[in-house]
Structures are given as C-alpha cells and as structure tokens.
Amino acid sequence: HGWDDWFGIFLGILIALAPWIVEAVAHYPADANAAIAGLIVMDLAEADLVNFRRWIEVCQLIFGVWVAASPFIFDYAASGTLRILHIIAGIAVAALSILELRQSSKDVV
C-alpha cells in the first residue's frame, strides 16, 4: 500500500476544492458536501497509509459512491465541469478502494 493511498489523498483534496477549481461556487449544499466529503476521503486515505484496515477501505468505497452520486443528490447534475469532476473522482476513489480490498484479500489467502 503506497501509491494508491497517496492518490486517494490527492483525490480527496481535488474533491474538496473542485467547486473553487472550476469556479462553480454558488450552490451552497453542493459546495459544503464537496468540502466535507473531500476531507473525509483524504483523512481515510491518510489513515490507510498509516495502518491498513478493511473498514477504512469500505468507508472509502461508500464515500466514493457518495461523491459520484452527489451531482444527482444535490441537483447540480447539469453543472458541467463540476459534475464531471465529481463523478470521475468518486468513481476513482471507489475503484481504488475495491483494488485495495481485493489486494488485501489475496494477501490473507
């Protein structure tokens, strides 16, 4: 475990800052959701970097799906760049967590 945790940290930062990066700061619930979800993804990736735990990966999977679904939940699915960025970053977080869960299950066997 290494590059994927650092990439998870990067994705968390990207998710949190996305509304400001794409200058789409106008939809308060979506902005607050991005900041909170991004910080949680980043914190989970940092925790996983220090000490791998399956529950951390499961939480990352849940938050990855949450971020990918957020444009539809918070009604900014028509917002172009922010929508695309959150869907791709959320899918990437979920995919990384699935990859790590699969790797850890192979290590156990």
C-alpha positions in Angstrom: 0.0 0.0 0.0 1.5 3.3 -1.0 0.8 5.0 -4.3 -2.9 4.2 -4.1 -3.1 5.9 -0.7 -1.3 9.0 -1.9 -3.5 9.1 -4.9 -6.5 8.8 -2.6 -5.2 11.8 -0.6 -4.9 13.7 -3.9 -8.4 12.8 -4.9 -9.8 13.9 -1.5 -8.1 17.3 -1.9 -9.4 17.5 -5.5 -13.0 16.7 -4.5 -12.9 19.2 -1.6 -11.5 22.0 -3.8 -13.4 21.2 -7.0 -16.1 23.8 -6.7 -13.4 26.5 -6.4 -11.1 25.0 -9.0 -13.9 25.1 -11.7 -15.3 28.3 -10.3 -18.7 26.8 -9.6 -19.1 28.1 -6.1 -22.7 29.1 -6.0 -24.7 26.1 -4.8 -24.1 26.0 -1.1 -25.2 22.4 -0.3 -23.0 21.1 -3.1 -20.0 23.2 -2.0 -20.4 22.1 1.6 -20.8 18.5 0.5 -17.7 18.6 -1.7 -15.6 20.1 1.2 -16.8 17.6 3.8 -16.7 14.5 1.5 -13.3 15.5 0.1 -11.8 16.0 3.6 -13.2 12.6 4.7 -11.8 10.8 1.7 -8.4 12.5 2.3 -8.5 11.6 6.0 -9.4 8.0 5.2 -6.6 7.7 2.7 -4.2 9.1 5.2 -5.4 6.6 7.9 -5.0 3.8 5.4 -1.4 5.0 4.6 -0.5 4.7 8.3 -2.3 1.4 9.1 -4.4 -0.6 6.6 -7.8 -1.6 7.9 -10.6 -3.2 5.8 -13.2 -0.8 7.4 -11.2 2.2 6.1 -11.4 0.8 2.5 -15.2 0.1 2.9 -15.7 3.7 4.1 -13.7 4.9 1.1 -15.9 2.8 -1.2 -19.0 4.3 0.4 -17.7 7.9 0.1 -16.5 7.3 -3.5 -20.0 6.2 -4.5 -21.4 9.2 -2.5 -19.2 11.7 -4.3 -20.1 10.2 -7.7 -23.8 10.4 -6.9 -23.6 13.8 -5.3 -24.4 15.8 -8.6 -27.7 14.0 -8.7 -28.4 14.2 -5.0 -27.7 17.9 -4.7 -29.1 18.8 -8.1 -26.0 20.0 -9.9 -26.0 17.3 -12.4 -26.4 19.9 -15.2 -23.3 21.9 -13.9 -20.9 20.7 -16.5 -17.3 20.5 -15.2 -18.0 20.2 -11.5 -20.4 17.3 -12.2 -17.9 15.5 -14.4 -15.1 16.1 -11.9 -17.1 14.7 -9.0 -18.4 11.7 -10.9 -14.9 10.8 -12.2 -13.2 11.4 -8.8 -15.9 9.5 -6.9 -15.5 6.5 -9.3 -11.7 6.7 -8.9 -12.0 6.6 -5.1 -14.4 3.7 -5.2 -12.2 1.8 -7.7 -9.1 2.4 -5.6 -10.9 1.0 -2.5 -12.1 -2.0 -4.4 -8.5 -2.6 -5.7 -7.1 -2.4 -2.2 -9.8 -4.7 -0.8 -9.0 -7.2 -3.5 -5.3 -7.0 -2.8 -5.8 -7.4 0.9 -8.0 -10.5 0.4 -5.3 -12.1 -1.7 -2.7 -11.3 0.9 -4.8 -13.2 3.5 -5.2 -16.3 1.4 
